[in-house]
Amino acid sequence: MEITVKLFAMFRIGRFAAETKRYEPGATPGDIVSELRIPEKEVGIVMVNSRHAKLDQRLFDGDTLALFQLLGGG
């Protein structure tokens, strides 16, 4: 299945801004985060098709996954 992955902020460094790639059926955002070697604790917002999602949510062909870094501030 094909998934478009969009990375934001520091996640783009050494990776890409957006890429469409084939993944195994049943893949989750967590699987993709692991493949990209992004520590889960650094992931702040996960969105699938512009809706908030969880790392264990199943993805489907044609989905768009967006990963945003955890933000801090004061």
Distance bins in CASP14 RR format, pairs under 12 A and 6 or more apart:
PFRMAT RR
TARGET T0000
AUTHOR 0000-0000-0000
RMODE 2
METHOD distances of the structure
MODEL  1
1 20 0 0 0 0 0 1 0 0 0 0 0
1 21 0 0 0 0 1 0 0 0 0 0 0
1 22 1 0 0 1 0 0 0 0 0 0 0
1 23 1 0 1 0 0 0 0 0 0 0 0
1 24 1 0 0 1 0 0 0 0 0 0 0
1 25 1 0 1 0 0 0 0 0 0 0 0
1 26 1 0 0 1 0 0 0 0 0 0 0
1 27 1 0 0 1 0 0 0 0 0 0 0
1 32 0 0 0 0 0 1 0 0 0 0 0
1 58 0 0 0 0 0 1 0 0 0 0 0
1 59 1 0 0 1 0 0 0 0 0 0 0
1 60 1 0 0 1 0 0 0 0 0 0 0
1 61 1 1 0 0 0 0 0 0 0 0 0
1 62 1 0 0 1 0 0 0 0 0 0 0
1 63 0 0 0 0 1 0 0 0 0 0 0
1 65 0 0 0 0 0 1 0 0 0 0 0
2 19 0 0 0 0 0 1 0 0 0 0 0
2 20 1 0 1 0 0 0 0 0 0 0 0
2 21 1 0 0 1 0 0 0 0 0 0 0
2 22 1 0 1 0 0 0 0 0 0 0 0
2 23 1 0 0 1 0 0 0 0 0 0 0
2 24 0 0 0 0 0 1 0 0 0 0 0
2 25 0 0 0 0 0 1 0 0 0 0 0
2 27 0 0 0 0 0 1 0 0 0 0 0
2 59 0 0 0 0 0 1 0 0 0 0 0
2 60 0 0 0 0 0 1 0 0 0 0 0
2 61 1 0 0 1 0 0 0 0 0 0 0
2 62 1 0 1 0 0 0 0 0 0 0 0
2 63 0 0 0 0 1 0 0 0 0 0 0
2 64 0 0 0 0 0 1 0 0 0 0 0
2 65 0 0 0 0 0 1 0 0 0 0 0
3 18 0 0 0 0 0 1 0 0 0 0 0
3 19 0 0 0 0 1 0 0 0 0 0 0
3 20 1 0 0 1 0 0 0 0 0 0 0
3 21 1 0 0 1 0 0 0 0 0 0 0
3 22 1 0 0 1 0 0 0 0 0 0 0
3 23 1 0 1 0 0 0 0 0 0 0 0
3 24 0 0 0 0 0 1 0 0 0 0 0
3 25 0 0 0 0 0 1 0 0 0 0 0
3 26 0 0 0 0 0 1 0 0 0 0 0
3 27 1 0 0 1 0 0 0 0 0 0 0
3 28 0 0 0 0 0 1 0 0 0 0 0
3 29 0 0 0 0 1 0 0 0 0 0 0
3 30 0 0 0 0 0 1 0 0 0 0 0
3 31 0 0 0 0 0 1 0 0 0 0 0
3 32 1 0 0 1 0 0 0 0 0 0 0
3 35 0 0 0 0 0 1 0 0 0 0 0
3 48 0 0 0 0 1 0 0 0 0 0 0
3 49 0 0 0 0 0 1 0 0 0 0 0
3 58 0 0 0 0 0 1 0 0 0 0 0
3 59 1 0 1 0 0 0 0 0 0 0 0
3 60 0 0 0 0 1 0 0 0 0 0 0
3 61 1 0 0 1 0 0 0 0 0 0 0
3 62 1 0 0 1 0 0 0 0 0 0 0
3 63 1 0 1 0 0 0 0 0 0 0 0
3 64 1 0 0 1 0 0 0 0 0 0 0
3 65 1 0 1 0 0 0 0 0 0 0 0
3 66 0 0 0 0 0 1 0 0 0 0 0
3 67 0 0 0 0 0 1 0 0 0 0 0
4 16 0 0 0 0 0 1 0 0 0 0 0
4 17 0 0 0 0 0 1 0 0 0 0 0
4 18 1 0 0 1 0 0 0 0 0 0 0
4 19 1 0 0 1 0 0 0 0 0 0 0
4 20 1 0 1 0 0 0 0 0 0 0 0
4 21 0 0 0 0 1 0 0 0 0 0 0
4 22 0 0 0 0 0 1 0 0 0 0 0
4 23 0 0 0 0 0 1 0 0 0 0 0
4 32 0 0 0 0 0 1 0 0 0 0 0
4 47 0 0 0 0 0 1 0 0 0 0 0
4 48 0 0 0 0 0 1 0 0 0 0 0
4 49 0 0 0 0 1 0 0 0 0 0 0
4 50 0 0 0 0 0 1 0 0 0 0 0
4 59 0 0 0 0 0 1 0 0 0 0 0
4 61 0 0 0 0 0 1 0 0 0 0 0
4 62 1 0 0 1 0 0 0 0 0 0 0
4 63 1 0 0 1 0 0 0 0 0 0 0
4 64 1 0 1 0 0 0 0 0 0 0 0
4 65 1 0 0 1 0 0 0 0 0 0 0
4 66 0 0 0 0 1 0 0 0 0 0 0
4 67 0 0 0 0 0 1 0 0 0 0 0
5 11 0 0 0 0 1 0 0 0 0 0 0
5 12 0 0 0 0 0 1 0 0 0 0 0
5 15 0 0 0 0 1 0 0 0 0 0 0
5 16 1 0 0 1 0 0 0 0 0 0 0
5 17 0 0 0 0 1 0 0 0 0 0 0
5 18 1 0 0 1 0 0 0 0 0 0 0
5 19 1 0 1 0 0 0 0 0 0 0 0
5 20 1 0 0 1 0 0 0 0 0 0 0
5 21 1 0 0 1 0 0 0 0 0 0 0
5 22 0 0 0 0 0 1 0 0 0 0 0
5 23 0 0 0 0 1 0 0 0 0 0 0
5 27 0 0 0 0 0 1 0 0 0 0 0
5 29 0 0 0 0 1 0 0 0 0 0 0
5 30 0 0 0 0 0 1 0 0 0 0 0
5 31 0 0 0 0 0 1 0 0 0 0 0
5 32 1 0 0 1 0 0 0 0 0 0 0
5 33 0 0 0 0 1 0 0 0 0 0 0
5 35 0 0 0 0 1 0 0 0 0 0 0
5 36 1 0 0 1 0 0 0 0 0 0 0
5 38 0 0 0 0 0 1 0 0 0 0 0
5 46 0 0 0 0 0 1 0 0 0 0 0
5 47 0 0 0 0 0 1 0 0 0 0 0
5 48 0 0 0 0 0 1 0 0 0 0 0
5 59 0 0 0 0 1 0 0 0 0 0 0
5 62 0 0 0 0 0 1 0 0 0 0 0
5 63 0 0 0 0 1 0 0 0 0 0 0
5 64 1 0 0 1 0 0 0 0 0 0 0
5 65 1 0 1 0 0 0 0 0 0 0 0
5 66 1 0 0 1 0 0 0 0 0 0 0
5 67 1 0 0 1 0 0 0 0 0 0 0
6 12 0 0 0 0 1 0 0 0 0 0 0
6 15 0 0 0 0 0 1 0 0 0 0 0
6 16 0 0 0 0 1 0 0 0 0 0 0
6 17 1 0 0 1 0 0 0 0 0 0 0
6 18 1 0 1 0 0 0 0 0 0 0 0
6 19 0 0 0 0 1 0 0 0 0 0 0
6 20 0 0 0 0 0 1 0 0 0 0 0
6 21 0 0 0 0 0 1 0 0 0 0 0
6 29 0 0 0 0 0 1 0 0 0 0 0
6 32 0 0 0 0 0 1 0 0 0 0 0
6 36 0 0 0 0 0 1 0 0 0 0 0
6 45 0 0 0 0 0 1 0 0 0 0 0
6 46 0 0 0 0 0 1 0 0 0 0 0
6 47 0 0 0 0 1 0 0 0 0 0 0
6 48 0 0 0 0 0 1 0 0 0 0 0
6 49 0 0 0 0 0 1 0 0 0 0 0
6 50 0 0 0 0 0 1 0 0 0 0 0
6 63 0 0 0 0 0 1 0 0 0 0 0
6 64 1 0 0 1 0 0 0 0 0 0 0
6 65 1 0 0 1 0 0 0 0 0 0 0
6 66 1 0 1 0 0 0 0 0 0 0 0
6 67 1 0 0 1 0 0 0 0 0 0 0
6 68 0 0 0 0 1 0 0 0 0 0 0
7 13 0 0 0 0 1 0 0 0 0 0 0
7 14 0 0 0 0 1 0 0 0 0 0 0
7 15 1 0 1 0 0 0 0 0 0 0 0
7 16 1 0 0 1 0 0 0 0 0 0 0
7 17 1 0 0 1 0 0 0 0 0 0 0
7 18 1 0 0 1 0 0 0 0 0 0 0
7 19 0 0 0 0 1 0 0 0 0 0 0
7 29 0 0 0 0 0 1 0 0 0 0 0
7 32 0 0 0 0 0 1 0 0 0 0 0
7 33 0 0 0 0 0 1 0 0 0 0 0
7 36 1 0 0 1 0 0 0 0 0 0 0
7 38 0 0 0 0 1 0 0 0 0 0 0
7 42 0 0 0 0 0 1 0 0 0 0 0
7 43 0 0 0 0 0 1 0 0 0 0 0
7 45 0 0 0 0 0 1 0 0 0 0 0
7 46 0 0 0 0 0 1 0 0 0 0 0
7 47 0 0 0 0 0 1 0 0 0 0 0
7 64 0 0 0 0 0 1 0 0 0 0 0
7 65 0 0 0 0 1 0 0 0 0 0 0
7 66 1 0 0 1 0 0 0 0 0 0 0
7 67 1 0 1 0 0 0 0 0 0 0 0
7 68 0 0 0 0 1 0 0 0 0 0 0
7 69 0 0 0 0 1 0 0 0 0 0 0
8 15 0 0 0 0 0 1 0 0 0 0 0
8 16 0 0 0 0 0 1 0 0 0 0 0
8 17 0 0 0 0 1 0 0 0 0 0 0
8 18 0 0 0 0 1 0 0 0 0 0 0
8 38 0 0 0 0 0 1 0 0 0 0 0
8 42 0 0 0 0 0 1 0 0 0 0 0
8 43 0 0 0 0 0 1 0 0 0 0 0
8 44 0 0 0 0 0 1 0 0 0 0 0
8 45 0 0 0 0 1 0 0 0 0 0 0
8 46 0 0 0 0 0 1 0 0 0 0 0
8 47 0 0 0 0 1 0 0 0 0 0 0
8 65 0 0 0 0 0 1 0 0 0 0 0
8 66 1 0 0 1 0 0 0 0 0 0 0
8 67 1 0 0 1 0 0 0 0 0 0 0
8 68 1 0 1 0 0 0 0 0 0 0 0
8 69 1 0 0 1 0 0 0 0 0 0 0
8 70 0 0 0 0 0 1 0 0 0 0 0
8 71 0 0 0 0 0 1 0 0 0 0 0
9 15 0 0 0 0 0 1 0 0 0 0 0
9 17 0 0 0 0 0 1 0 0 0 0 0
9 38 0 0 0 0 0 1 0 0 0 0 0
9 42 0 0 0 0 0 1 0 0 0 0 0
9 43 0 0 0 0 0 1 0 0 0 0 0
9 44 0 0 0 0 0 1 0 0 0 0 0
9 45 0 0 0 0 0 1 0 0 0 0 0
9 66 0 0 0 0 0 1 0 0 0 0 0
9 67 0 0 0 0 1 0 0 0 0 0 0
9 68 1 0 0 1 0 0 0 0 0 0 0
9 69 1 0 1 0 0 0 0 0 0 0 0
9 70 0 0 0 0 1 0 0 0 0 0 0
9 71 0 0 0 0 1 0 0 0 0 0 0
9 72 0 0 0 0 0 1 0 0 0 0 0
10 38 0 0 0 0 1 0 0 0 0 0 0
10 39 0 0 0 0 0 1 0 0 0 0 0
10 42 0 0 0 0 1 0 0 0 0 0 0
10 43 0 0 0 0 0 1 0 0 0 0 0
10 44 0 0 0 0 0 1 0 0 0 0 0
10 67 0 0 0 0 0 1 0 0 0 0 0
10 68 0 0 0 0 0 1 0 0 0 0 0
10 69 1 0 1 0 0 0 0 0 0 0 0
10 70 0 0 0 0 1 0 0 0 0 0 0
10 71 0 0 0 0 0 1 0 0 0 0 0
11 17 0 0 0 0 1 0 0 0 0 0 0
11 18 0 0 0 0 0 1 0 0 0 0 0
11 19 0 0 0 0 0 1 0 0 0 0 0
11 32 0 0 0 0 0 1 0 0 0 0 0
11 33 0 0 0 0 1 0 0 0 0 0 0
11 36 1 0 0 1 0 0 0 0 0 0 0
11 37 0 0 0 0 0 1 0 0 0 0 0
11 38 1 0 0 1 0 0 0 0 0 0 0
11 39 0 0 0 0 0 1 0 0 0 0 0
11 42 0 0 0 0 1 0 0 0 0 0 0
11 43 0 0 0 0 1 0 0 0 0 0 0
11 44 0 0 0 0 0 1 0 0 0 0 0
11 45 0 0 0 0 0 1 0 0 0 0 0
11 46 0 0 0 0 0 1 0 0 0 0 0
11 65 0 0 0 0 0 1 0 0 0 0 0
11 66 0 0 0 0 1 0 0 0 0 0 0
11 67 1 0 1 0 0 0 0 0 0 0 0
11 68 1 0 0 1 0 0 0 0 0 0 0
11 69 1 0 1 0 0 0 0 0 0 0 0
11 70 0 0 0 0 0 1 0 0 0 0 0
12 18 0 0 0 0 1 0 0 0 0 0 0
12 19 0 0 0 0 0 1 0 0 0 0 0
12 36 0 0 0 0 0 1 0 0 0 0 0
12 38 0 0 0 0 0 1 0 0 0 0 0
12 66 0 0 0 0 0 1 0 0 0 0 0
12 67 0 0 0 0 1 0 0 0 0 0 0
12 68 0 0 0 0 0 1 0 0 0 0 0
12 69 0 0 0 0 1 0 0 0 0 0 0
13 36 0 0 0 0 0 1 0 0 0 0 0
13 38 0 0 0 0 0 1 0 0 0 0 0
13 69 0 0 0 0 0 1 0 0 0 0 0
14 36 0 0 0 0 0 1 0 0 0 0 0
14 37 0 0 0 0 0 1 0 0 0 0 0
14 38 0 0 0 0 0 1 0 0 0 0 0
15 21 0 0 0 0 0 1 0 0 0 0 0
15 32 0 0 0 0 0 1 0 0 0 0 0
15 33 0 0 0 0 0 1 0 0 0 0 0
15 35 0 0 0 0 0 1 0 0 0 0 0
15 36 1 0 0 1 0 0 0 0 0 0 0
15 37 0 0 0 0 1 0 0 0 0 0 0
15 38 0 0 0 0 1 0 0 0 0 0 0
15 67 0 0 0 0 0 1 0 0 0 0 0
16 36 0 0 0 0 1 0 0 0 0 0 0
16 67 0 0 0 0 0 1 0 0 0 0 0
17 66 0 0 0 0 0 1 0 0 0 0 0
17 67 0 0 0 0 0 1 0 0 0 0 0
18 64 0 0 0 0 1 0 0 0 0 0 0
18 65 0 0 0 0 0 1 0 0 0 0 0
18 66 0 0 0 0 1 0 0 0 0 0 0
18 67 0 0 0 0 0 1 0 0 0 0 0
19 32 0 0 0 0 0 1 0 0 0 0 0
19 35 0 0 0 0 0 1 0 0 0 0 0
19 36 0 0 0 0 1 0 0 0 0 0 0
19 64 0 0 0 0 0 1 0 0 0 0 0
19 65 0 0 0 0 0 1 0 0 0 0 0
19 67 0 0 0 0 0 1 0 0 0 0 0
20 61 0 0 0 0 0 1 0 0 0 0 0
20 62 0 0 0 0 1 0 0 0 0 0 0
20 63 0 0 0 0 0 1 0 0 0 0 0
20 64 0 0 0 0 1 0 0 0 0 0 0
20 65 0 0 0 0 0 1 0 0 0 0 0
21 27 0 0 0 0 0 1 0 0 0 0 0
21 31 0 0 0 0 0 1 0 0 0 0 0
21 32 0 0 0 0 1 0 0 0 0 0 0
21 35 0 0 0 0 1 0 0 0 0 0 0
21 36 0 0 0 0 0 1 0 0 0 0 0
21 59 0 0 0 0 0 1 0 0 0 0 0
21 62 0 0 0 0 0 1 0 0 0 0 0
21 63 0 0 0 0 0 1 0 0 0 0 0
21 64 0 0 0 0 0 1 0 0 0 0 0
21 65 0 0 0 0 0 1 0 0 0 0 0
22 32 0 0 0 0 0 1 0 0 0 0 0
22 59 0 0 0 0 0 1 0 0 0 0 0
22 61 0 0 0 0 1 0 0 0 0 0 0
22 62 0 0 0 0 0 1 0 0 0 0 0
23 29 0 0 0 0 0 1 0 0 0 0 0
23 30 0 0 0 0 0 1 0 0 0 0 0
23 31 1 0 0 1 0 0 0 0 0 0 0
23 32 1 0 0 1 0 0 0 0 0 0 0
23 34 0 0 0 0 0 1 0 0 0 0 0
23 35 0 0 0 0 1 0 0 0 0 0 0
23 36 0 0 0 0 0 1 0 0 0 0 0
23 58 0 0 0 0 0 1 0 0 0 0 0
23 59 1 0 0 1 0 0 0 0 0 0 0
23 60 0 0 0 0 0 1 0 0 0 0 0
23 61 0 0 0 0 1 0 0 0 0 0 0
23 62 0 0 0 0 0 1 0 0 0 0 0
23 63 0 0 0 0 1 0 0 0 0 0 0
23 65 0 0 0 0 1 0 0 0 0 0 0
24 31 0 0 0 0 1 0 0 0 0 0 0
24 32 0 0 0 0 0 1 0 0 0 0 0
24 35 0 0 0 0 0 1 0 0 0 0 0
24 58 0 0 0 0 0 1 0 0 0 0 0
24 59 0 0 0 0 1 0 0 0 0 0 0
24 61 0 0 0 0 0 1 0 0 0 0 0
25 31 0 0 0 0 0 1 0 0 0 0 0
25 58 0 0 0 0 1 0 0 0 0 0 0
25 59 0 0 0 0 1 0 0 0 0 0 0
25 60 0 0 0 0 1 0 0 0 0 0 0
25 61 0 0 0 0 1 0 0 0 0 0 0
25 62 0 0 0 0 0 1 0 0 0 0 0
25 63 0 0 0 0 0 1 0 0 0 0 0
26 32 0 0 0 0 0 1 0 0 0 0 0
26 56 0 0 0 0 0 1 0 0 0 0 0
26 57 0 0 0 0 0 1 0 0 0 0 0
26 58 1 0 1 0 0 0 0 0 0 0 0
26 59 1 0 0 1 0 0 0 0 0 0 0
26 60 0 0 0 0 1 0 0 0 0 0 0
26 61 0 0 0 0 0 1 0 0 0 0 0
26 63 0 0 0 0 0 1 0 0 0 0 0
27 33 0 0 0 0 0 1 0 0 0 0 0
27 34 0 0 0 0 0 1 0 0 0 0 0
27 35 0 0 0 0 1 0 0 0 0 0 0
27 48 0 0 0 0 0 1 0 0 0 0 0
27 55 0 0 0 0 0 1 0 0 0 0 0
27 56 0 0 0 0 0 1 0 0 0 0 0
27 57 0 0 0 0 0 1 0 0 0 0 0
27 58 1 0 0 1 0 0 0 0 0 0 0
27 59 1 0 1 0 0 0 0 0 0 0 0
27 60 0 0 0 0 1 0 0 0 0 0 0
27 61 0 0 0 0 0 1 0 0 0 0 0
27 62 0 0 0 0 0 1 0 0 0 0 0
27 63 0 0 0 0 1 0 0 0 0 0 0
27 65 0 0 0 0 1 0 0 0 0 0 0
28 34 0 0 0 0 1 0 0 0 0 0 0
28 35 0 0 0 0 0 1 0 0 0 0 0
28 40 0 0 0 0 0 1 0 0 0 0 0
28 46 0 0 0 0 1 0 0 0 0 0 0
28 48 0 0 0 0 1 0 0 0 0 0 0
28 53 0 0 0 0 1 0 0 0 0 0 0
28 54 0 0 0 0 1 0 0 0 0 0 0
28 55 1 0 0 1 0 0 0 0 0 0 0
28 56 1 0 1 0 0 0 0 0 0 0 0
28 57 1 0 0 1 0 0 0 0 0 0 0
28 58 1 0 0 1 0 0 0 0 0 0 0
28 59 1 0 0 1 0 0 0 0 0 0 0
28 60 0 0 0 0 0 1 0 0 0 0 0
28 63 0 0 0 0 0 1 0 0 0 0 0
28 65 0 0 0 0 1 0 0 0 0 0 0
29 35 0 0 0 0 0 1 0 0 0 0 0
29 36 0 0 0 0 0 1 0 0 0 0 0
29 38 0 0 0 0 0 1 0 0 0 0 0
29 40 0 0 0 0 1 0 0 0 0 0 0
29 43 0 0 0 0 1 0 0 0 0 0 0
29 44 0 0 0 0 0 1 0 0 0 0 0
29 45 0 0 0 0 0 1 0 0 0 0 0
29 46 1 0 1 0 0 0 0 0 0 0 0
29 47 0 0 0 0 1 0 0 0 0 0 0
29 48 1 0 0 1 0 0 0 0 0 0 0
29 49 0 0 0 0 0 1 0 0 0 0 0
29 52 0 0 0 0 0 1 0 0 0 0 0
29 53 1 0 0 1 0 0 0 0 0 0 0
29 54 1 0 0 1 0 0 0 0 0 0 0
29 55 1 0 1 0 0 0 0 0 0 0 0
29 56 1 0 0 1 0 0 0 0 0 0 0
29 57 1 0 0 1 0 0 0 0 0 0 0
29 58 0 0 0 0 1 0 0 0 0 0 0
29 59 1 0 0 1 0 0 0 0 0 0 0
29 63 0 0 0 0 1 0 0 0 0 0 0
29 64 0 0 0 0 0 1 0 0 0 0 0
29 65 1 0 1 0 0 0 0 0 0 0 0
29 66 0 0 0 0 1 0 0 0 0 0 0
29 67 1 0 0 1 0 0 0 0 0 0 0
29 68 0 0 0 0 0 1 0 0 0 0 0
30 36 0 0 0 0 1 0 0 0 0 0 0
30 37 0 0 0 0 0 1 0 0 0 0 0
30 38 0 0 0 0 1 0 0 0 0 0 0
30 39 0 0 0 0 0 1 0 0 0 0 0
30 40 1 0 0 1 0 0 0 0 0 0 0
30 43 0 0 0 0 1 0 0 0 0 0 0
30 46 0 0 0 0 1 0 0 0 0 0 0
30 48 0 0 0 0 0 1 0 0 0 0 0
30 53 0 0 0 0 0 1 0 0 0 0 0
30 54 0 0 0 0 1 0 0 0 0 0 0
30 55 1 0 1 0 0 0 0 0 0 0 0
30 56 1 0 0 1 0 0 0 0 0 0 0
30 57 0 0 0 0 1 0 0 0 0 0 0
30 58 0 0 0 0 0 1 0 0 0 0 0
30 59 0 0 0 0 1 0 0 0 0 0 0
30 65 0 0 0 0 1 0 0 0 0 0 0
30 67 0 0 0 0 1 0 0 0 0 0 0
31 38 0 0 0 0 0 1 0 0 0 0 0
31 40 0 0 0 0 0 1 0 0 0 0 0
31 55 0 0 0 0 1 0 0 0 0 0 0
31 56 0 0 0 0 1 0 0 0 0 0 0
31 57 0 0 0 0 0 1 0 0 0 0 0
31 58 0 0 0 0 1 0 0 0 0 0 0
31 59 0 0 0 0 1 0 0 0 0 0 0
31 65 0 0 0 0 0 1 0 0 0 0 0
32 38 0 0 0 0 1 0 0 0 0 0 0
32 40 0 0 0 0 0 1 0 0 0 0 0
32 43 0 0 0 0 0 1 0 0 0 0 0
32 46 0 0 0 0 1 0 0 0 0 0 0
32 48 0 0 0 0 0 1 0 0 0 0 0
32 53 0 0 0 0 0 1 0 0 0 0 0
32 55 0 0 0 0 1 0 0 0 0 0 0
32 56 0 0 0 0 0 1 0 0 0 0 0
32 57 0 0 0 0 0 1 0 0 0 0 0
32 59 1 0 0 1 0 0 0 0 0 0 0
32 63 0 0 0 0 0 1 0 0 0 0 0
32 64 0 0 0 0 0 1 0 0 0 0 0
32 65 1 0 0 1 0 0 0 0 0 0 0
32 66 0 0 0 0 0 1 0 0 0 0 0
32 67 1 0 0 1 0 0 0 0 0 0 0
33 39 0 0 0 0 1 0 0 0 0 0 0
33 40 1 0 1 0 0 0 0 0 0 0 0
33 41 0 0 0 0 0 1 0 0 0 0 0
33 42 0 0 0 0 1 0 0 0 0 0 0
33 43 1 0 1 0 0 0 0 0 0 0 0
33 44 0 0 0 0 0 1 0 0 0 0 0
33 46 0 0 0 0 1 0 0 0 0 0 0
33 53 0 0 0 0 0 1 0 0 0 0 0
33 54 0 0 0 0 0 1 0 0 0 0 0
33 55 1 0 0 1 0 0 0 0 0 0 0
33 56 0 0 0 0 0 1 0 0 0 0 0
33 57 0 0 0 0 0 1 0 0 0 0 0
33 59 0 0 0 0 0 1 0 0 0 0 0
33 65 0 0 0 0 1 0 0 0 0 0 0
33 66 0 0 0 0 0 1 0 0 0 0 0
33 67 1 0 0 1 0 0 0 0 0 0 0
33 68 0 0 0 0 0 1 0 0 0 0 0
33 69 0 0 0 0 0 1 0 0 0 0 0
34 40 1 0 0 1 0 0 0 0 0 0 0
34 43 0 0 0 0 0 1 0 0 0 0 0
34 55 0 0 0 0 1 0 0 0 0 0 0
34 56 0 0 0 0 0 1 0 0 0 0 0
34 67 0 0 0 0 0 1 0 0 0 0 0
35 65 0 0 0 0 0 1 0 0 0 0 0
35 67 0 0 0 0 0 1 0 0 0 0 0
36 42 0 0 0 0 0 1 0 0 0 0 0
36 43 0 0 0 0 0 1 0 0 0 0 0
36 65 0 0 0 0 0 1 0 0 0 0 0
36 67 0 0 0 0 1 0 0 0 0 0 0
38 44 0 0 0 0 0 1 0 0 0 0 0
38 46 0 0 0 0 0 1 0 0 0 0 0
38 55 0 0 0 0 0 1 0 0 0 0 0
38 65 0 0 0 0 0 1 0 0 0 0 0
38 67 1 0 0 1 0 0 0 0 0 0 0
38 68 0 0 0 0 0 1 0 0 0 0 0
38 69 0 0 0 0 1 0 0 0 0 0 0
38 70 0 0 0 0 0 1 0 0 0 0 0
39 55 0 0 0 0 0 1 0 0 0 0 0
39 67 0 0 0 0 0 1 0 0 0 0 0
39 69 0 0 0 0 0 1 0 0 0 0 0
39 70 0 0 0 0 1 0 0 0 0 0 0
40 46 0 0 0 0 0 1 0 0 0 0 0
40 54 0 0 0 0 0 1 0 0 0 0 0
40 55 1 0 0 1 0 0 0 0 0 0 0
40 56 0 0 0 0 0 1 0 0 0 0 0
40 67 0 0 0 0 0 1 0 0 0 0 0
40 69 0 0 0 0 0 1 0 0 0 0 0
40 70 0 0 0 0 0 1 0 0 0 0 0
41 55 0 0 0 0 0 1 0 0 0 0 0
41 69 0 0 0 0 0 1 0 0 0 0 0
41 70 1 0 0 1 0 0 0 0 0 0 0
42 55 0 0 0 0 0 1 0 0 0 0 0
42 67 0 0 0 0 1 0 0 0 0 0 0
42 68 0 0 0 0 0 1 0 0 0 0 0
42 69 1 0 0 1 0 0 0 0 0 0 0
42 70 1 0 1 0 0 0 0 0 0 0 0
42 71 0 0 0 0 0 1 0 0 0 0 0
42 72 0 0 0 0 0 1 0 0 0 0 0
43 53 0 0 0 0 0 1 0 0 0 0 0
43 54 0 0 0 0 0 1 0 0 0 0 0
43 55 1 0 0 1 0 0 0 0 0 0 0
43 65 0 0 0 0 0 1 0 0 0 0 0
43 66 0 0 0 0 0 1 0 0 0 0 0
43 67 1 0 1 0 0 0 0 0 0 0 0
43 68 1 0 0 1 0 0 0 0 0 0 0
43 69 1 0 0 1 0 0 0 0 0 0 0
43 70 1 0 0 1 0 0 0 0 0 0 0
43 71 0 0 0 0 0 1 0 0 0 0 0
44 52 0 0 0 0 0 1 0 0 0 0 0
44 53 0 0 0 0 0 1 0 0 0 0 0
44 54 0 0 0 0 0 1 0 0 0 0 0
44 55 0 0 0 0 0 1 0 0 0 0 0
44 66 0 0 0 0 0 1 0 0 0 0 0
44 67 0 0 0 0 1 0 0 0 0 0 0
44 68 1 0 1 0 0 0 0 0 0 0 0
44 69 1 0 0 1 0 0 0 0 0 0 0
44 70 1 0 1 0 0 0 0 0 0 0 0
44 71 1 0 0 1 0 0 0 0 0 0 0
44 72 0 0 0 0 1 0 0 0 0 0 0
45 51 0 0 0 0 0 1 0 0 0 0 0
45 52 1 0 0 1 0 0 0 0 0 0 0
45 53 0 0 0 0 1 0 0 0 0 0 0
45 54 0 0 0 0 0 1 0 0 0 0 0
45 55 0 0 0 0 0 1 0 0 0 0 0
45 65 0 0 0 0 0 1 0 0 0 0 0
45 66 1 0 0 1 0 0 0 0 0 0 0
45 67 1 0 0 1 0 0 0 0 0 0 0
45 68 1 1 0 0 0 0 0 0 0 0 0
45 69 0 0 0 0 1 0 0 0 0 0 0
45 70 0 0 0 0 1 0 0 0 0 0 0
45 71 0 0 0 0 1 0 0 0 0 0 0
46 52 1 0 0 1 0 0 0 0 0 0 0
46 53 1 0 1 0 0 0 0 0 0 0 0
46 54 1 0 0 1 0 0 0 0 0 0 0
46 55 1 0 0 1 0 0 0 0 0 0 0
46 56 0 0 0 0 1 0 0 0 0 0 0
46 57 1 0 0 1 0 0 0 0 0 0 0
46 59 0 0 0 0 0 1 0 0 0 0 0
46 63 0 0 0 0 0 1 0 0 0 0 0
46 64 0 0 0 0 0 1 0 0 0 0 0
46 65 1 0 0 1 0 0 0 0 0 0 0
46 66 1 0 0 1 0 0 0 0 0 0 0
46 67 1 0 0 1 0 0 0 0 0 0 0
46 68 1 0 0 1 0 0 0 0 0 0 0
46 69 0 0 0 0 0 1 0 0 0 0 0
46 70 0 0 0 0 0 1 0 0 0 0 0
47 53 1 0 1 0 0 0 0 0 0 0 0
47 54 0 0 0 0 0 1 0 0 0 0 0
47 55 0 0 0 0 0 1 0 0 0 0 0
47 57 0 0 0 0 0 1 0 0 0 0 0
47 59 0 0 0 0 0 1 0 0 0 0 0
47 63 0 0 0 0 0 1 0 0 0 0 0
47 64 0 0 0 0 1 0 0 0 0 0 0
47 65 1 0 0 1 0 0 0 0 0 0 0
47 66 1 0 1 0 0 0 0 0 0 0 0
47 67 0 0 0 0 1 0 0 0 0 0 0
47 68 1 0 0 1 0 0 0 0 0 0 0
48 54 0 0 0 0 1 0 0 0 0 0 0
48 55 0 0 0 0 0 1 0 0 0 0 0
48 56 0 0 0 0 0 1 0 0 0 0 0
48 57 1 0 0 1 0 0 0 0 0 0 0
48 58 0 0 0 0 1 0 0 0 0 0 0
48 59 1 0 0 1 0 0 0 0 0 0 0
48 60 0 0 0 0 1 0 0 0 0 0 0
48 62 0 0 0 0 0 1 0 0 0 0 0
48 63 1 0 1 0 0 0 0 0 0 0 0
48 64 1 0 0 1 0 0 0 0 0 0 0
48 65 1 0 1 0 0 0 0 0 0 0 0
48 66 1 0 0 1 0 0 0 0 0 0 0
48 67 0 0 0 0 0 1 0 0 0 0 0
49 57 0 0 0 0 0 1 0 0 0 0 0
49 59 0 0 0 0 1 0 0 0 0 0 0
49 60 0 0 0 0 1 0 0 0 0 0 0
49 61 0 0 0 0 0 1 0 0 0 0 0
49 62 0 0 0 0 1 0 0 0 0 0 0
49 63 1 0 1 0 0 0 0 0 0 0 0
49 64 1 0 1 0 0 0 0 0 0 0 0
49 65 0 0 0 0 1 0 0 0 0 0 0
49 66 0 0 0 0 1 0 0 0 0 0 0
50 63 0 0 0 0 0 1 0 0 0 0 0
50 64 1 0 0 1 0 0 0 0 0 0 0
50 65 0 0 0 0 0 1 0 0 0 0 0
50 66 1 0 0 1 0 0 0 0 0 0 0
51 57 0 0 0 0 1 0 0 0 0 0 0
51 63 0 0 0 0 0 1 0 0 0 0 0
51 64 0 0 0 0 0 1 0 0 0 0 0
51 65 0 0 0 0 0 1 0 0 0 0 0
51 66 0 0 0 0 1 0 0 0 0 0 0
52 65 0 0 0 0 0 1 0 0 0 0 0
52 66 0 0 0 0 0 1 0 0 0 0 0
52 68 0 0 0 0 0 1 0 0 0 0 0
53 59 0 0 0 0 1 0 0 0 0 0 0
53 60 0 0 0 0 0 1 0 0 0 0 0
53 63 0 0 0 0 1 0 0 0 0 0 0
53 64 0 0 0 0 0 1 0 0 0 0 0
53 65 1 0 0 1 0 0 0 0 0 0 0
53 66 0 0 0 0 1 0 0 0 0 0 0
53 67 0 0 0 0 0 1 0 0 0 0 0
53 68 0 0 0 0 0 1 0 0 0 0 0
54 65 0 0 0 0 0 1 0 0 0 0 0
55 65 0 0 0 0 0 1 0 0 0 0 0
55 67 0 0 0 0 1 0 0 0 0 0 0
57 63 0 0 0 0 1 0 0 0 0 0 0
57 65 0 0 0 0 1 0 0 0 0 0 0
58 65 0 0 0 0 0 1 0 0 0 0 0
59 65 1 0 0 1 0 0 0 0 0 0 0
END
